[in-house]
Amino acid sequence: MFERTTRELGDRHESLSAFPETVKPEGFYAFLWYSPRAMAQDQPVKALVLALTDHAAAAVYSINRLQPDSLCFILSEGAKALVESEVQPKIEHLPRRWDWVVLPETGEFVGCYQTLARTLPEMLRTWEVQPGELVVDVTGATAAMAGALTLVTLSLSSRIVSLVSAREGQEEDRIDIAGQPFVWTQGNPWDEAASISRREGCELFNRRLFAAAAKLFREIEARVSGGQKPLYRAFGDLADGYDLWERFHYRQAWEKLKTAVKAFEMAALWGGPPGLTSLLPAIKANAGFLEKLVLDPAPVKDMQALDLLAHAGRRLHGLHDSEAAMVSLVRALEAFAQRQLFKQYQIKTWDVQPEQLPQALQETCRSCWLEDLDGKYKLPLQAQFRALAGLGDQMGQAFLREWPTMKPLLDAANHAVLGHGFEPVKAERVQQLYDVVVKLSGVSETSLPKFPMLNL
């Protein structure tokens, strides 16, 4: 079938001697290496996978030009001797790690693909090659080898290179190898394929799977060529920002969104993907909301309750997670009471003074709401609204009026798995309580932050 032996620098193998430390090239190869005009030098690459059939000189040129840290030959059984005699002695910069994959039949696509798919990905994982760090040379490949190799390495490669015969009279970028004129060509398949993966990332984003979307956008960024990297870095920052927002890391989310906005504005000036310009207002509005929330110095932040209510709505309607939505919703209900108590009456519910409360609640506060851990009086949820009602506040009085409707809904929250019970809460119950909270708070749906949909 095929032979596979991973070799480290300095290892010796009975069928293949170790790379020599000193190479003394003769004739053509001496000129190729030591003439500064003979060969362009790329930056050394992390890994090179090189197809080899019979053109050893082209393989040597590619290896010496790219100077890979790790090198893998894709070849037939007969080409192994060519590596030993014509390639190995002429390599200038020794790869730290190298190996080969032998193909039983180089002219048959399915067989090439099966062999490569079963061996090459595992080898590259062992070599810790990350997406975008792999270069593939198909100069010596048959059509079947080139197709299979491109397909198997697509997730990691960022460049496919090839030496093609120069046309008659073509002098620009001409390279003479063993007396034959060639032109070095290279391309990045991800520059074209990125738009397909971008749509997949947008779908993940729209399903509120922000971490998965960010991971995909980062992978695209690593694979595309330099000019496209800032755009996909911005998409990654955008997804990271909303993921941070969902976890209430407001300042970090704000920074990410600001960075993404600047990059998108620049991309829009140069064209950018369709729909990018129309997306910017929504992101800017969200960044503005976060700015107000982050820069609010008050111990009870004015925008917090709005964000919690919006968070509950996203959990309920976007992720269809009734349990998490109910937890956020009850917290939003409390946040509205806390905001009102602090703004209007300077009452901190986590450190209340009994004298600040209506007369009817003061004795209950002293006897029931003292926290043993820190010695402070803390108002539970219902007591917060009762305090508002006793102080003549409209929100508290509305709470008392709505209590017959709210009691079974809060009971459902209390009995939920993420409450204090063992009964999964139903989406209908969450929606009913959501409607009551909106009514109590007097909040307009238009004032809540809305995450954008990516249609790019």
C-alpha positions, 0 to 999 in steps of 0.5 A: 500500500504505502510507506510512512516514516516520520523523520526528525533532523539527524535521524537515520533510516536504512533506506534514506540517509540523513540530510547532510549538514554541508552541501557542496553543489556542483554545476547548475545547482551551485549557480542556483543557490549562490547567485543572488539573481537566480532565485527569489526568496520567500519568507520561510514557511511553516510547512510545505507539501510537495508533489513529486513525480520526475522533476527533481530540479523543480522540487529543489528550487521550490524547497530552497525558495520556501525554506519550510520548517516541515516538509512532506513529499507526495510521490510514487514508490519509484520516486523515492529513489529520486528524493535520495539521489537528486533532491536530498543532497541539494537542499540548502536549508534543512527542514526540522521535520520531514516525511513522505506519503507514497501513492499506489497509483498517481493517475487515479483520483479516488485512490490518491484522495483516499491515501492522502485523506488517511495519512496527511491530515494526521501528519500535519496535526502531529506537526502542529500546522495551523490553518493558513500555515501550509503551502502546497506545491503541485508542480510535479503532480499529475492531474489526479494528484493535484486535485486530491492534494488540493482537496485534502489540504484545503482546510490548512493551506493558504497558498498553492504554488507551481512552476509552469513552462514559460511561454516563448518570448516571456522574460518577466519572472522567468526562472531557468531550471536545468536548462528549461524556462519556467515561471513561478505561479502562486495563488490562494484558493481561499481568496475565492472560497472565503465568500462561501465560508463567510456566509456560513459564519454569518448564519452562525452569527444569526443563530446567536452562536457567536463563539462558533462564528468568531472561530470560523471568521478567524480561520478564514482570516488565517487562510486568505491573502493579506488584502482580505485579512483585515475584513475577516479580522473585523468579522471575528472582532464583531462576533467576539464583541457580541459573544462578550456582550451576551456574557455581560462583559460590556467594556470588552464588547464595546472595544470589539465593536468599535474596532469592527466598525472602523474596519468595516468603514474602511472596507466599505470605502473600497467596496467590501461585500454587498450589504456591509454599508447597510449593516453599519448603522445597527452596529454603531447603535449597539456600540452607542448603547454599550458606551452609555452602559460602560461609562455610566458611573452610577452604582445602578446603571440606567441601561442595565435593565434594558439590556437584561430584558433584551437578553431575555428576549434573545434567549427566548426567541433566538435560542429558544432557551426558556430556562435561561430566558426566565432567569434573565427576565426575573433579573430584568424585573428586579433591575427595573425596581432597583433602578427606580428605587435608586434614581428616585429615592436613593435606595440601594436594595443591597444595602438599604437603611430601614429608615428609608423604607415606608413605615409598614416595611421598616420592622419587617426589614429589621427582623427579616432582611438582615444578611448574616454575611455582611450585616447589611439589609437587603430587599428581596424582589417583592419587597422592592416593589412593595417599597415602591408602592409604599413610597407612592411610586407608579411602578410599585402600584402597578406591580400590586395591581398586576400581582394576581397575574404575576404570581403564577408566572413567578411561581413557574420561575421558582419551580423551574430547573434553573430556579429552585425546582425540577420542572422545565419552564414553558416558553409560554410562561416566559412570554407572558411574564415578559409582556407583564415586565414590559407593561410594568416598566413602560419600556418601548420595544424600540428602546431595547438593543437589537443585535443585527442580522448578517446578510453578507 
